Amino acid sequence: MGEIEKLDPSKVTVIIPTLNEEDGIGEVIDGFKELGYTNILVIDGHSTDRTREIAKEKGARVVLQSGKGKGQAVAEAFKMVNTPVAVIIDGDGTYDPKDVTKLLQPIERGIAEHVIGNRLSNFEKGAFTRLNLIGNKIFNALFRFMYGVEVHDLLTGYRALTRDLYKSVELEKHGFEVETELTVETIAKGFRIAEVPINYYRRKGKANLHPIKDGWRIGKTIIELLVRYNPAKYLYFIGGLFLLFGLIFGVYVVHEWFNHVSHNLLAIVTSILVLGGIQFIAIGFVMTYMFKVMTEIKKGLREMKE
């Protein structure tokens, strides 16, 4: 594993995407500055309150976002920074700046390029509404099932990423789907993810997240991005459906045949469904193998470069 190399705060940029966070932004910036982190970038989505003024007073670099949405803000910030590590945190006071040491440890130990803070391990009463808590657990379970990656807080807004990773991700989602996209991009490009427990507190100020609308977008993104991670899983699904319908029709055809009733056309359809299903699944296996090989090649090339 090698010797642990502690990251100097000067090698870390703290990225804070904001939108009307005047109640929490000052406390967040103060928390990081007390720990010695002075590279603080606040990228503001055209706040109508005093967010930008407070951030400037606290000594942060403040940039007015060129577009809209948290995802667009993060993508824009990645182009502006160039430190070995970037930390992303919300500006609403829900996360503890002191937990940054936990986030950096897996990177310092060389066991991960992307570290996410698991809020669900220790959260203050009232930090989550019942709907948000249920939604988080559903999305986490869906992600683990579809991607086969043990992530227990997919939607956390507190993350640390190495320069190789944040400079290589291709972010297309502009809203709160960015956390999902960052996670998928990480595993699709062969980088390693680690998860650490963090604290999570009640938000200061009005929430920007709309549980139903943004929840729908996040769920859709988990499914859509599967094609970027492993498109073969779509083929497994289609192949499985073909086989299922083929089995149902086949049982019916055989049952009718024993009763001396022939369904020649349906028998042909059944054969097509079964053969088609097997072919989809077989192609899926080949694509999965090719994807794994490509991921290992990318990882090997990156290690050789290092």
C-alpha positions as CSV (number, residue, x, y, z in Angstrom):
1,M,0.0,0.0,0.0
2,G,3.0,2.3,0.6
3,E,3.7,5.1,3.0
4,I,0.8,7.4,4.0
5,E,1.4,10.9,2.6
6,K,-0.6,13.5,4.5
7,L,-2.1,16.1,2.2
8,D,-1.2,19.7,3.0
9,P,-4.3,22.0,2.9
10,S,-2.6,24.0,0.2
11,K,-3.0,21.0,-2.1
12,V,-6.8,20.9,-1.6
13,T,-9.4,23.1,-3.2
14,V,-12.8,23.3,-1.4
15,I,-15.6,23.8,-4.0
16,I,-18.9,25.1,-2.7
17,P,-21.8,25.4,-5.2
18,T,-24.3,27.8,-3.7
19,L,-27.8,29.3,-4.3
20,N,-29.2,31.5,-1.6
21,E,-27.1,30.1,1.3
22,E,-26.6,33.2,3.3
23,D,-27.6,31.4,6.5
24,G,-24.9,28.7,6.2
25,I,-22.1,29.8,3.9
26,G,-20.2,31.9,6.4
27,E,-20.0,29.1,8.9
28,V,-18.9,26.6,6.3
29,I,-16.0,28.8,5.1
30,D,-14.9,29.7,8.6
31,G,-14.8,25.9,9.4
32,F,-12.4,25.2,6.6
33,K,-10.2,28.2,7.2
34,E,-9.8,27.2,10.9
35,L,-8.5,23.9,9.6
36,G,-6.0,25.7,7.3
37,Y,-7.8,25.3,4.0
38,T,-7.5,28.7,2.2
39,N,-8.2,27.5,-1.4
40,I,-12.0,27.9,-1.2
41,L,-14.0,28.4,-4.4
42,V,-17.7,29.5,-4.1
43,I,-19.4,29.1,-7.4
44,D,-22.7,30.8,-7.0
45,G,-25.9,30.2,-9.1
46,H,-27.1,33.8,-9.1
47,S,-28.2,34.0,-5.5
48,T,-30.7,36.8,-4.6
49,D,-29.6,37.0,-1.0
50,R,-26.2,38.0,0.5
51,T,-24.5,34.6,-0.2
52,R,-21.8,36.1,-2.5
53,E,-21.1,39.1,-0.2
54,I,-20.7,36.9,2.9
55,A,-18.4,34.5,1.0
56,K,-16.2,37.4,-0.2
57,E,-16.1,38.8,3.3
58,K,-14.9,35.5,4.7
59,G,-12.1,35.4,2.2
60,A,-13.3,32.9,-0.4
61,R,-12.9,33.2,-4.1
62,V,-16.4,33.8,-5.5
63,V,-17.4,33.1,-9.1
64,L,-20.8,33.8,-10.6
65,Q,-21.9,30.6,-12.3
66,S,-22.3,30.9,-16.1
67,G,-25.3,28.5,-16.3
68,K,-27.9,27.0,-14.0
69,G,-28.0,24.0,-11.7
70,K,-25.7,22.3,-9.3
71,G,-24.3,19.9,-11.9
72,Q,-23.3,22.7,-14.2
73,A,-21.7,24.6,-11.3
74,V,-19.5,21.6,-10.3
75,A,-18.5,21.0,-13.9
76,E,-17.5,24.6,-14.3
77,A,-15.6,24.6,-11.0
78,F,-13.6,21.5,-12.1
79,K,-12.3,23.5,-15.1
80,M,-11.1,26.3,-12.7
81,V,-9.1,24.4,-10.2
82,N,-5.9,22.4,-10.5
83,T,-4.9,21.2,-7.0
84,P,-4.1,17.5,-6.5
85,V,-7.5,17.1,-4.6
86,A,-10.8,18.8,-4.9
87,V,-13.4,18.6,-2.1
88,I,-17.1,19.3,-2.9
89,I,-19.4,20.4,-0.1
90,D,-22.8,22.1,0.1
91,G,-22.9,25.6,1.6
92,D,-26.0,25.1,3.7
93,G,-24.3,24.0,6.9
94,T,-25.5,20.4,6.8
95,Y,-22.0,19.1,6.6
96,D,-19.1,19.4,9.1
97,P,-15.9,20.9,7.7
98,K,-13.9,18.9,10.3
99,D,-15.0,15.7,8.5
100,V,-12.7,16.6,5.6
101,T,-9.9,14.7,7.4
102,K,-12.0,11.5,7.1
103,L,-12.6,12.2,3.4
104,L,-8.9,12.7,2.6
105,Q,-7.6,9.6,4.5
106,P,-8.4,7.0,1.8
107,I,-6.7,9.3,-0.8
108,E,-3.7,9.8,1.4
109,R,-3.5,6.0,1.9
110,G,-3.7,5.5,-1.9
111,I,-6.7,3.2,-1.8
112,A,-9.2,5.5,-3.6
113,E,-9.5,8.4,-6.0
114,H,-13.1,9.3,-5.1
115,V,-14.3,9.4,-1.4
116,I,-17.9,10.0,-0.5
117,G,-19.2,10.9,2.9
118,N,-21.9,8.6,4.2
119,R,-24.5,10.8,5.9
120,L,-26.8,8.0,6.7
121,S,-24.4,6.6,9.4
122,N,-24.8,9.6,11.7
123,F,-27.4,12.3,11.1
124,E,-29.1,14.8,13.4
125,K,-32.8,14.3,14.1
126,G,-34.7,16.4,11.6
127,A,-31.9,16.5,9.1
128,F,-33.9,14.3,6.8
129,T,-37.6,14.4,6.2
130,R,-39.3,10.9,6.2
131,L,-39.8,11.2,2.4
132,N,-36.1,12.1,1.8
133,L,-34.8,9.3,4.0
134,I,-37.0,6.7,2.3
135,G,-36.1,8.1,-1.2
136,N,-32.3,7.9,-0.3
137,K,-32.6,4.3,0.7
138,I,-34.5,3.4,-2.4
139,F,-32.0,5.1,-4.7
140,N,-29.1,3.5,-2.9
141,A,-30.6,0.0,-3.2
142,L,-31.4,0.6,-6.9
143,F,-27.9,1.7,-7.6
144,R,-26.3,-1.3,-5.8
145,F,-28.6,-3.6,-7.7
146,M,-28.0,-2.2,-11.1
147,Y,-24.3,-1.4,-10.8
148,G,-23.1,-4.0,-8.4
149,V,-21.1,-1.4,-6.4
150,E,-21.4,-1.1,-2.6
151,V,-22.4,2.5,-2.2
152,H,-24.7,3.4,0.7
153,D,-25.1,7.2,0.3
154,L,-25.2,7.9,-3.5
155,L,-26.6,11.4,-3.1
156,T,-24.3,12.8,-0.5
157,G,-23.0,16.3,-1.3
158,Y,-19.6,15.9,0.5
159,R,-16.9,14.3,-1.6
160,A,-13.2,14.3,-2.3
161,L,-11.7,13.6,-5.7
162,T,-8.2,13.4,-7.0
163,R,-7.1,15.7,-9.9
164,D,-6.8,12.7,-12.4
165,L,-10.5,12.0,-11.7
166,Y,-12.1,15.4,-11.6
167,K,-10.2,16.4,-14.7
168,S,-11.4,13.4,-16.6
169,V,-15.1,13.2,-15.7
170,E,-17.6,14.2,-18.4
171,L,-20.6,15.8,-16.6
172,E,-23.7,16.3,-18.7
173,K,-26.4,16.5,-16.0
174,H,-27.0,20.1,-14.8
175,G,-29.1,19.5,-11.7
176,F,-29.0,17.5,-8.5
177,E,-28.2,14.4,-10.6
178,V,-24.5,15.4,-10.4
179,E,-23.8,13.1,-7.4
180,T,-25.1,10.1,-9.3
181,E,-23.2,11.1,-12.5
182,L,-19.9,11.6,-10.6
183,T,-20.2,8.2,-9.0
184,V,-21.0,6.5,-12.4
185,E,-18.2,8.3,-14.2
186,T,-15.8,7.2,-11.5
187,I,-16.5,3.5,-11.8
188,A,-16.9,3.6,-15.6
189,K,-13.4,5.1,-15.9
190,G,-11.9,2.5,-13.6
191,F,-11.2,4.7,-10.6
192,R,-11.7,3.5,-7.0
193,I,-14.4,4.6,-4.6
194,A,-14.3,4.6,-0.8
195,E,-17.0,5.6,1.6
196,V,-16.5,7.1,5.1
197,P,-19.0,7.9,7.8
198,I,-19.7,11.7,8.4
199,N,-22.0,13.8,10.4
200,Y,-25.1,15.4,8.9
201,Y,-27.1,18.3,10.4
202,R,-30.3,20.1,9.8
203,R,-30.1,22.6,6.9
204,K,-29.8,26.3,7.7
205,G,-32.2,28.2,5.4
206,K,-34.7,27.1,2.8
207,A,-34.0,23.9,0.8
208,N,-33.3,24.1,-2.9
209,L,-34.1,20.4,-3.5
210,H,-37.6,19.5,-4.7
211,P,-38.1,15.9,-3.4
212,I,-40.6,14.7,-6.1
213,K,-39.3,16.5,-9.2
214,D,-35.6,16.1,-8.4
215,G,-36.2,12.5,-7.1
216,W,-37.7,11.6,-10.5
217,R,-34.7,13.1,-12.3
218,I,-32.3,11.2,-10.0
219,G,-34.0,7.9,-10.5
220,K,-34.1,8.4,-14.3
221,T,-30.4,9.3,-14.3
222,I,-29.5,6.1,-12.4
223,I,-31.2,4.1,-15.2
224,E,-30.0,6.3,-18.1
225,L,-26.3,6.3,-17.0
226,L,-26.2,2.5,-17.0
227,V,-25.5,2.7,-20.8
228,R,-22.3,4.7,-19.9
229,Y,-21.2,2.2,-17.3
230,N,-22.2,-1.1,-18.7
231,P,-24.7,-1.2,-21.6
232,A,-24.7,-5.0,-21.5
233,K,-27.1,-4.8,-18.6
234,Y,-29.8,-3.5,-20.9
235,L,-29.3,-6.5,-23.1
236,Y,-29.7,-8.8,-20.1
237,F,-32.9,-7.1,-19.3
238,I,-34.3,-7.4,-22.9
239,G,-33.0,-11.0,-23.2
240,G,-34.7,-11.9,-19.9
241,L,-38.0,-10.4,-21.1
242,F,-37.8,-12.4,-24.4
243,L,-37.1,-15.6,-22.4
244,L,-39.9,-14.9,-20.0
245,F,-42.5,-14.4,-22.7
246,G,-41.0,-17.3,-24.7
247,L,-41.5,-19.5,-21.6
248,I,-45.1,-18.4,-21.0
249,F,-46.0,-18.9,-24.7
250,G,-44.1,-22.2,-24.8
251,V,-46.0,-23.6,-21.7
252,Y,-49.3,-22.6,-23.4
253,V,-48.3,-24.2,-26.7
254,V,-47.2,-27.5,-25.1
255,H,-50.3,-27.6,-22.9
256,E,-52.6,-27.1,-26.0
257,W,-50.6,-29.7,-28.0
258,F,-51.3,-32.3,-25.3
259,N,-54.9,-31.5,-25.7
260,H,-54.6,-32.1,-29.5
261,V,-54.7,-28.4,-30.4
262,S,-51.9,-27.1,-32.6
263,H,-50.7,-23.4,-32.6
264,N,-48.1,-23.4,-35.3
265,L,-47.8,-19.6,-35.6
266,L,-47.5,-19.2,-31.8
267,A,-44.9,-22.0,-31.7
268,I,-42.8,-20.0,-34.3
269,V,-43.1,-16.9,-32.2
270,T,-42.1,-18.8,-29.1
271,S,-39.0,-20.1,-30.8
272,I,-38.1,-16.6,-32.0
273,L,-38.5,-15.2,-28.5
274,V,-36.4,-17.9,-26.9
275,L,-33.6,-17.8,-29.5
276,G,-33.7,-14.0,-29.4
277,G,-33.5,-13.9,-25.6
278,I,-30.5,-16.3,-25.6
279,Q,-28.7,-14.1,-28.3
280,F,-29.3,-10.9,-26.3
281,I,-27.9,-12.5,-23.2
282,A,-24.9,-14.0,-25.0
283,I,-24.1,-10.6,-26.6
284,G,-24.4,-9.0,-23.2
285,F,-21.8,-11.4,-21.7
286,V,-19.4,-10.5,-24.5
287,M,-20.0,-6.8,-24.0
288,T,-19.5,-7.1,-20.2
289,Y,-16.2,-8.9,-20.8
290,M,-15.1,-6.2,-23.2
291,F,-16.1,-3.5,-20.8
292,K,-14.1,-5.1,-17.9
293,V,-11.1,-5.4,-20.2
294,M,-11.3,-1.8,-21.3
295,T,-11.6,-0.7,-17.6
296,E,-8.6,-2.7,-16.6
297,I,-6.6,-1.2,-19.5
298,K,-7.5,2.3,-18.5
299,K,-6.5,1.5,-14.9
300,G,-3.2,0.0,-16.0
301,L,-2.3,2.9,-18.3
302,R,-3.1,5.3,-15.4
303,E,-0.9,3.4,-13.0
304,M,2.0,3.2,-15.6
305,K,1.6,7.0,-16.0
306,E,1.9,7.5,-12.2
